[in-house]
């Protein structure tokens, strides 16, 4: 026995693990490749994070407004607080205008008696779509 045989006998034999096959892109001759085609990158072992921005979730439908409460709020016009029905419906500008001018000198309040139900339906339709 030589020194090399003794050294080999004292070291444990390394286990041989077969390497996994590596997939590569097919080789295309340069003449056959299209000039505008980008080169296929070789497979890499690193991971690339891709962040995708998702669309926002649909807006939740808002609770509908009640025409009865709108008419009740219009009752405050009798004591000088005109325009409360418009504040209730979310029409701030029109509410301020009614408050300052006492319901457009009463004419706007009378018109609201007939149109408040349709105004409430319009507001409810917009709220259902998430617009208001």
N, C-alpha and C positions, 0 to 999 in steps of 0.2 A: 504494500500500500504506500502510495506517495502522500506528500503533504496536501496535495490538492484533493485527493480522495478523502482524507480525514477531515478537511475543512468542509467539504460538500456533505459529508455524513453528519456533521454536527449541526448544520443549519437545516431548519425545516424546509421542506419543499413548498414553494409558492403554488397556490391553487390557480389554475388557469381558468379565467372566465372568458367565454367567447364574447367578442364585441358585438353590440347591436348593429344591424345594418343601417347605414346612413343613406337617406334618400337624397338624391341630388337632382337638380333640374337636367333635363336632357340637353345634350350638347347639339346646338344647331350651327351649321356652317355659316360663316359671316355672309356669304353671297346669298344664301336662302332666306336670311332674316329680313324682315321688313325694316326699312330705315327709320320709321317712326315708332317702332315697338320698343318699349323700355326693357332694359336688361333684367332678367329674373334674378333676384338676390338669392344668395345661397342661404340655406336654412341655418339659423343661429340658435344658440342655446339660451339666449337672453329673452325675457318676456317684455313686450312693449304694452304699456297701458294705453288704452284708447278710451277717451271720455266722450260720451255722446250726450248732447243736451236734449232732454226729453221735453215735449210740449207740456205746458202747465196743466194741472188737472182742471176739469171743467168747474166753473164757478157754481157753488151751491145756490140753489134757488132760494130767494129771500121769501120770507113770510108775506102773504098777501095782506093788503090794507082793507079794512072794513068800510063799506059805504056808510053804515050806520054810525060808526065813530067819526067819520068825516062830517056827517050832518050834525052830530053832537058838538063837534069842535066849532062848527059854523054858528051854533047857538051862542057862543061867546060874543058874536057881533052885536047882540042885543045889549050888552053892557059896555060896548066901546072897544072890545078887543077883536077887531076885524082881521080876517086872514088866518086865523088859527087852523082852519081846514087845509090851507095850503102848506103851512108848516108841517102838519100831520102827514100830508102826502109827499113831503120832501121837496116842495117847490119853494125854496127859501126866498128867491128874488120876488116872486109873486106875493109871498106872504108879507114881506117887508113893504111892498107897494100897497097892499091892502091895508096894512097896519097904519101907514103914514097918511093915506088918503081916505081912511074910514071906509074901506071897501069900494074904492072908486066912487066916493060920494053916495054910496048905497046902490048904485046901478050894478056894480060888479057882484055885490052880494046877492042881489035879486037874480042875476044871470047864473050864479053858482047854484041857486035853488034847483034850476033845471038841468044843469050840466055836470053837477058834482058826481053823479053815478057814472057817467061815461069817463070823466077824468080819473076816477078810481079804477075803472076797468083798464084804462090805458096804462096807468102806473103799475097795476098788477101784472099786466102782460110784459112790461119792460123788466120788472123785477124777476119774473119767471125765467127770462132769458139772461138774467145777470147783468143787464145794461144799467139799471138805476143804481 
